[in-house]
Amino acid sequence: MSDGRIRTPPSSVPPLLPDRRGGPRVPISIWVEEHAGPGVLFRRSGNLSLGGIFLEVSVPKAVGTLVELELQLPGDHAGPIRVQGVVVTADADRASMGIRFVDLPAEIQARIVACVESALDQKKPPIEP
């Protein structure tokens, strides 16, 4: 029985492939909170897809590290979303890391898809009569 969640156990994160993103990726610059133990770290995002988020301006964690993130999607007025993810890329030279979302509830998936689709719609050229 499926409850609509994307389930990707951290131990089964596949090797990075060109199609690993889980849908279109859009540039998005928002603050992301990483809940780490009793503290909160603030990160800046670079892009977003249904499959994950790329964080710029961050001290990267080791690949395979589980993280808990909280973010407010642009245009989404239902409040912040809280997601779990696993670090799949880390670049200390660029101070960045890529996070793959894991165990996303269907409601959160729908909100991320709506955000990505809205950003894609804004990039389309106007329709000429």
Secondary structure by P-SEA (a helix, b strand, c coil): cccccccccccccccccccccccbbbbbbbbbbbbcccbbbbbbbcccccccccccccccccccbbbbbbbbccccccccccccccccccccccccbbbbbccccaaaaaaaaaaaaaaaaaacccccc
